[in-house]
Structures are given as structure tokens and as C-alpha cells.
Amino acid sequence: MSRPDAGPVVSPPASSGYGLVVDLPGKWMLAGEYSALTPRGLALAAAVRPGFRLELRPATGAAFRLDGASFSSLPPGPAGASPVDFMEQAWLEAAAWKQSHPPSPGTSLAEPTSGHRLSSSPHTDGFEAVFSRLPATGPRPGSSAALVVGMIAALDRWWGLGLSVEQQIALARRAHSQVQGGGSGYDVSTVALGGIVLSRATGGPKAQSRPALQGLFLVCARATAKVPTTRHIEAFRSALSRTDFRRALTRHVRASNSLVRLLWEWPASPPHRLAWMVEACERTLTDLSATGRLRIFTPEIRAMQAVARRQGIPARISGGGGGDAVVAFAPGPHQAQRLSDAFAASGWPASVLDPDSPCGGPETLLVSKPAS
């Protein structure tokens, strides 16, 4: 498994007054949304910045906070999960690892004010966790994956666990799946590795990362309304009991995997083949949505795709659907900017991912703070 440079890591100062900051990317789904929920399905996603920031600060009996608001402990669930659910579940996974793999003395940045018991609340751990969005224009899907990856990466440094990238991903995927009620874990791998990430739900090789898709400018625009992904996952699983849906899923997996491989190997294929395969993938996904009554496509998403088609640029849905986002594949900077402007003019703020500026994974920085 490869990963771009994880960024600067600064040794902690001698005093105990310090904190830890983890800067995290968001993610855009390029292909594989529902096919990645099957053992044979592939997923391809792009890590993008600016994304999110998680900060740990020494505290006594502190609560998790999000953007300055305090939260009480909430039970994890497959629907309606709050940010604190993901943070607490990630804490439980990291605490369980710490219990079974105690770090060497002197490697932890901070020791808890009380013991690590899985039945105890993370609030007794002697730190305050603050998660926030970094200022950005345009869409930024992927905050739940950033929550768990950020918490695992932060606790790895805070407790001196010495986790490998693969171990961080495994713990984060388990936490994310527990709270979300399932999923393929491609978004966790994307946030943890950075770049353009190829992953598979179950079996096969581990996730792979490359810096960028050379020669392709990605344009992503976010719809104004969104249905939680968990609802689509529940509808998908319910529809799996029907033969006609499984057949439609087989057709979509075949088309989606072909698109993933073409993009991953880009620029080995001519541009017209990319346009043809994007269209084929959207047709099979439309059929899958109608067969399973998933309601993936909305009139707004269709309108966004039409804006891209009028400019001759292949575009497809990005994410779980129900009002998520659209990602387009532009052959050059001018076409990408023109499409971004067209999206914005229609009320859909858009961002462009330049292939010459690849995005890395989590960046961890220890910072000095006045001792309290």
C-alpha cells in the first residue's frame, strides 16, 4: 500500500502544554459507488483539499466538541448518526488496540486521567477533541470518513501506538462501518491514503494510491439537497433479496469496474472511450436505481449532468445519490474552468482538482500551547 508524504511531524516541546492538529482531506467519488458494496466491485475516489481539521487538546473530563458546540454521548446507529458518534466509535477502536498492544513507556504524548476501560466514556481520557471544516469553496463530501480517520491518526500520535497506515485504515473502517451501518470503506481509504485511490470492498489486493489522473481535470459540483447515504445503503440491502435487482447489479458492476480500470490506467485510452464508458456506467446505474427503487437520481442531479453534456464533457453522479454531487472529467484547464463557471451560474458551487497538485493523506502536527 502506498501513500504520499504524510506532511510535517514536529517533536513535542518539553513542557506539557501542547496540542495536536490533524489536517485531513475530503473525498470525491469518481466511480464504483454501489458496485463497491459487492465483493467483486471496485471503487475509485479522489482526496481533495482543503478538507477538515481535528485538534486534540489536554483537558480534564472534557467532552467532544464540534465547531465549538458541546455534545453528550450518543449511541451509534445505522441512520441519523451525529459527528460525535463517529468520533467516539473511533476512540473505542483505538482504545481497544491500546489495551491489547500497550505502547512502550515514554511514547505517549499524554496519559489519561483514568484507566482505559471500554465501558468508560472517551470523555474521561484527559483531552478535548474539536473537529471543524476548513474554509473552502465548492463541494466537500466525506466528513464522516475524515472524522474516524482523523481520530485514529490523532490517537495514534497521542498515545504513541505506532500504527502502520494499514492498521489505521482497518481501525477507521471498522469504526465507520459500525456507526454508518455498513459500507465499502473506500472513503476511509481515500482520506487515509490521499491522491487517487483504488479500493475493493472485500477480498483482493489492498487499496492503492497514485498522485493524480494525468491529463484529466476533475470538476465536482454539489447539489443543494441531500439524502443521508445510510438510507440508500438500507434500500440497497433490502433490494438484494430480489432476482431482478441482483441481475441489474451484475450489469452495473461490470460497467462500473470497466470505468474504474479505464480511469486508473489513464491516459492509456482515447478520450472518446472515456465518454462512452461514463455514459454506459450511468445507464446501468439508472437501471439499478429504478429496479431497486433506490431513488439515486434526482431532477437536480440530472440537470447538473445536462450542463456538463452541453459542453461535451463526461459527467456522472458522485456518491450515494439522492442529491449528492456530480463529478466531470475535463480534458484541460480551460474546459474545466468553463464548466465550473457554468455550474456556479446555475447555483451549484464547484471546485476543480488539478492533476498537477495531488492531495496527500492526513498531516499531523504537534503544536505548542501555553500550559494550563
Summary of the structure (lengths in Angstrom):
residues: 372
radius of gyration: 20.8
end to end distance: 40.8
largest distance: 64.3
contacts: 1331
relative contact order: 0.21
helix: 39%
strand: 21%
